[in-house]
């Protein structure tokens, strides 16, 4: 077991549970991460990220962004990331995860969570290309907390604005698989038709944003309209993509698996 890997402050089995967490459990996970003891990231360490779509191996740029690397190790090895989701997926751009609020019962707040502290910017000349690990933030350059993203393709417009602190070194195909996941917005585009197809019963269809969509059997059209409205700008995967476990470990530990 890695140094300090005790989750004593977290209610029993919370990190491995699949059901949604309540507020006090989320606070306990944050408190555990805050008090977690660990050694600074070393050159011999890498990130093992296990997701519901496969494993991703990443290296950390501890000499480029030491504070971000150590913050990531604190969160990863304390169990903070376990059970969270990739809540934002944009094909041809990036996949984003690491929000503890993706474990609560309110999907509308995904992307708004933090660990309870921030990390100051550590911008560098490293460009955002495929596989780059970078830290998400708000408009404040010094507002990075726990949310991170992995670039699917080149994103040079982010250079010098977001802190790069690592890169995928193995299993990039998993990133590609996640990036290609059907999101709520992409599903909505598939459902909408410019006109009601010939031979269809018009009463089973409704107009939505100047197009037409078929209402599922047994569903109230108004309720369906509300649901579809939440999909319009949503990059959330239709089927949840879970971050099962993230740990910063020694390279030899992975090589010996």
C-alpha positions as CSV (number, residue, x, y, z in Angstrom):
1,X,0.0,0.0,0.0
2,X,1.3,3.5,-0.8
3,X,2.2,5.8,2.0
4,X,-0.7,7.5,3.6
5,X,-3.3,5.6,1.6
6,X,-5.7,5.3,4.5
7,X,-9.2,6.5,3.9
8,X,-10.1,6.6,7.5
9,X,-12.2,9.8,7.3
10,X,-14.4,8.4,4.5
11,X,-17.5,6.4,5.5
12,X,-16.8,2.7,4.9
13,X,-16.5,1.6,1.3
14,X,-17.6,5.1,0.0
15,X,-14.8,5.2,-2.6
16,X,-15.9,1.9,-4.2
17,X,-19.6,2.4,-4.0
18,X,-21.6,3.1,-7.2
19,X,-24.7,4.9,-5.6
20,X,-24.8,8.6,-5.4
21,X,-23.1,10.3,-2.4
22,X,-24.8,12.7,0.1
23,X,-23.2,16.0,1.1
24,X,-21.6,14.8,4.3
25,X,-19.8,12.0,2.4
26,X,-18.5,14.4,-0.2
27,X,-17.2,16.6,2.6
28,X,-15.5,13.6,4.2
29,X,-13.7,12.8,0.9
30,X,-12.5,16.4,0.7
31,X,-11.3,16.4,4.3
32,X,-9.4,13.1,3.7
33,X,-7.6,14.6,0.7
34,X,-6.8,17.8,2.6
35,X,-5.1,15.8,5.4
36,X,-3.5,13.2,3.2
37,X,0.3,12.7,3.7
38,X,2.5,11.9,0.8
39,X,5.9,12.3,-0.8
40,X,6.3,14.7,-3.6
41,X,6.0,13.3,-7.1
42,X,9.3,11.6,-8.2
43,X,10.7,10.9,-11.7
44,X,10.1,7.2,-11.2
45,X,6.4,7.7,-10.8
46,X,3.5,7.6,-13.3
47,X,-0.3,7.8,-13.2
48,X,-2.4,4.7,-13.5
49,X,-6.0,5.8,-14.3
50,X,-8.5,3.0,-14.4
51,X,-11.8,3.9,-16.2
52,X,-14.9,2.0,-17.3
53,X,-13.5,2.3,-20.8
54,X,-10.0,0.9,-20.0
55,X,-6.7,1.9,-18.4
56,X,-4.7,5.0,-19.2
57,X,-1.0,5.5,-18.2
58,X,0.3,9.0,-17.9
59,X,3.6,10.6,-17.0
60,X,3.7,13.8,-14.8
61,X,5.8,16.9,-15.6
62,X,6.9,17.4,-12.0
63,X,9.8,19.7,-13.1
64,X,7.4,21.9,-15.2
65,X,4.4,22.2,-12.9
66,X,5.4,20.7,-9.5
67,X,2.5,22.2,-7.5
68,X,-0.1,20.8,-9.9
69,X,1.6,17.4,-10.0
70,X,1.7,17.2,-6.2
71,X,-1.9,18.4,-6.0
72,X,-2.9,15.6,-8.5
73,X,-1.0,13.0,-6.5
74,X,-2.7,14.2,-3.2
75,X,-6.2,13.9,-4.8
76,X,-5.4,10.6,-6.6
77,X,-3.8,8.7,-3.8
78,X,-6.3,9.8,-1.2
79,X,-9.1,8.3,-3.3
80,X,-10.7,11.7,-4.2
81,X,-11.1,10.8,-7.9
82,X,-12.4,7.3,-7.4
83,X,-16.0,6.9,-8.6
84,X,-16.1,10.3,-10.4
85,X,-17.1,10.7,-14.0
86,X,-15.7,12.1,-17.2
87,X,-18.6,14.6,-17.2
88,X,-17.6,16.6,-20.3
89,X,-16.6,14.9,-23.6
90,X,-15.9,16.8,-26.8
91,X,-14.8,14.7,-29.8
92,X,-11.8,16.3,-31.5
93,X,-11.0,18.4,-28.4
94,X,-10.8,16.8,-25.0
95,X,-12.3,14.7,-22.2
96,X,-12.8,16.3,-18.8
97,X,-13.2,14.7,-15.3
98,X,-12.2,15.0,-11.7
99,X,-15.3,16.7,-10.2
100,X,-16.4,15.2,-6.9
101,X,-19.9,16.6,-7.6
102,X,-20.3,14.1,-10.4
103,X,-20.8,11.6,-7.6
104,X,-23.9,13.4,-6.1
105,X,-27.5,13.1,-7.2
106,X,-27.6,16.3,-9.2
107,X,-26.1,16.1,-12.7
108,X,-26.8,19.8,-13.3
109,X,-23.9,20.7,-11.0
110,X,-21.3,18.5,-12.7
111,X,-18.3,20.7,-13.6
112,X,-18.8,23.1,-10.6
113,X,-17.1,21.1,-7.9
114,X,-13.7,21.6,-6.3
115,X,-11.6,20.0,-3.5
116,X,-11.9,23.1,-1.2
117,X,-8.6,24.8,-2.3
118,X,-7.0,26.1,-5.5
119,X,-3.6,25.8,-7.1
120,X,-1.8,28.8,-8.7
121,X,-1.1,28.8,-12.4
122,X,2.1,27.2,-13.7
123,X,1.9,28.0,-17.4
124,X,4.7,26.8,-19.6
125,X,5.7,26.6,-23.3
126,X,4.4,23.1,-23.7
127,X,1.6,23.0,-26.3
128,X,-1.7,21.3,-25.9
129,X,-1.5,18.3,-28.2
130,X,-3.1,14.8,-28.3
131,X,-2.7,13.1,-24.9
132,X,-1.7,16.2,-22.9
133,X,-2.9,16.3,-19.3
134,X,-3.9,19.8,-18.3
135,X,-5.8,21.4,-15.4
136,X,-9.3,22.9,-15.9
137,X,-10.1,26.2,-14.2
138,X,-12.6,29.1,-14.2
139,X,-11.9,32.5,-15.6
140,X,-9.4,33.1,-12.8
141,X,-6.0,31.7,-13.9
142,X,-5.3,30.7,-10.3
143,X,-8.5,28.8,-9.8
144,X,-7.5,25.2,-10.7
145,X,-8.6,22.6,-8.1
146,X,-9.3,19.0,-9.0
147,X,-10.8,19.0,-12.5
148,X,-8.5,18.0,-15.3
149,X,-8.7,17.3,-19.0
150,X,-6.9,15.1,-21.5
151,X,-6.6,16.4,-25.0
152,X,-8.0,14.3,-27.7
153,X,-6.5,16.4,-30.5
154,X,-4.4,19.5,-30.8
155,X,-5.8,22.5,-28.8
156,X,-3.2,25.3,-29.2
157,X,-5.7,28.0,-28.3
158,X,-5.3,26.8,-24.7
159,X,-1.5,27.3,-24.7
160,X,-0.3,29.6,-22.0
161,X,-3.8,29.8,-20.5
162,X,-4.0,26.4,-18.8
163,X,-1.4,24.5,-16.8
164,X,0.0,21.4,-18.6
165,X,1.3,18.9,-16.1
166,X,1.5,15.5,-17.8
167,X,0.8,13.4,-20.9
168,X,-0.6,10.0,-21.8
169,X,2.3,7.5,-22.5
170,X,0.3,4.3,-23.0
171,X,-3.2,3.3,-24.1
172,X,-4.2,6.6,-25.8
173,X,-6.8,4.5,-27.6
174,X,-8.8,4.7,-24.4
175,X,-8.9,8.5,-24.6
176,X,-10.0,8.1,-28.2
177,X,-12.7,5.7,-27.1
178,X,-14.0,8.1,-24.5
179,X,-13.9,11.1,-26.8
180,X,-16.0,9.2,-29.3
181,X,-18.7,8.4,-26.8
182,X,-22.2,9.5,-27.7
183,X,-23.1,12.7,-25.6
184,X,-26.5,14.0,-24.8
185,X,-26.0,16.8,-27.4
186,X,-24.9,14.4,-30.1
187,X,-27.9,12.1,-29.3
188,X,-30.3,15.0,-29.6
189,X,-29.0,15.8,-33.1
190,X,-29.6,12.2,-34.1
191,X,-33.2,12.3,-32.8
192,X,-34.2,15.5,-34.6
193,X,-35.8,15.4,-38.1
194,X,-36.5,18.2,-40.4
195,X,-39.9,16.8,-41.0
196,X,-42.1,14.0,-39.7
197,X,-41.2,10.9,-41.7
198,X,-43.7,9.6,-44.2
199,X,-46.0,7.0,-42.8
200,X,-45.5,8.1,-39.2
201,X,-48.5,9.1,-37.0
202,X,-48.2,12.8,-36.5
203,X,-49.7,12.7,-33.0
204,X,-46.6,10.7,-31.8
205,X,-44.3,13.5,-32.8
206,X,-43.7,17.0,-31.4
207,X,-42.0,20.1,-32.7
208,X,-38.7,21.0,-31.0
209,X,-36.5,23.9,-31.9
210,X,-38.0,24.2,-35.4
211,X,-37.5,20.4,-36.0
212,X,-39.4,17.3,-35.1
213,X,-38.8,14.5,-32.6
214,X,-40.8,11.3,-31.8
215,X,-42.1,11.1,-28.3
216,X,-41.3,7.8,-26.6
217,X,-44.3,5.6,-25.8
218,X,-45.9,6.4,-22.4
219,X,-44.0,9.7,-22.0
220,X,-45.6,13.1,-21.5
221,X,-44.6,15.4,-24.4
222,X,-44.0,18.3,-22.0
223,X,-41.7,16.2,-19.8
224,X,-39.8,15.0,-22.9
225,X,-39.4,18.6,-24.0
226,X,-37.8,19.5,-20.6
227,X,-35.5,16.5,-20.9
228,X,-34.4,17.3,-24.5
229,X,-33.9,21.0,-23.5
230,X,-31.2,19.9,-21.0
231,X,-29.4,18.0,-23.9
232,X,-29.1,21.0,-26.2
233,X,-25.7,22.2,-24.9
234,X,-24.7,19.1,-22.9
235,X,-21.4,17.4,-23.5
236,X,-22.2,14.8,-20.9
237,X,-21.9,11.2,-22.1
238,X,-25.2,9.6,-22.5
239,X,-23.9,6.5,-20.8
240,X,-21.7,7.5,-17.8
241,X,-18.0,7.0,-18.2
242,X,-16.6,6.3,-14.7
243,X,-13.1,7.0,-13.3
244,X,-12.8,3.8,-11.3
245,X,-9.5,4.6,-9.6
246,X,-6.5,6.9,-10.1
247,X,-3.2,6.3,-8.4
248,X,0.3,7.8,-8.8
249,X,2.6,4.7,-8.6
250,X,6.1,3.7,-9.3
251,X,6.8,2.7,-13.0
252,X,8.1,-0.7,-11.9
253,X,4.8,-1.5,-10.2
254,X,3.0,-1.2,-13.6
255,X,5.7,-3.0,-15.4
256,X,5.5,-5.9,-13.0
257,X,1.7,-6.3,-13.4
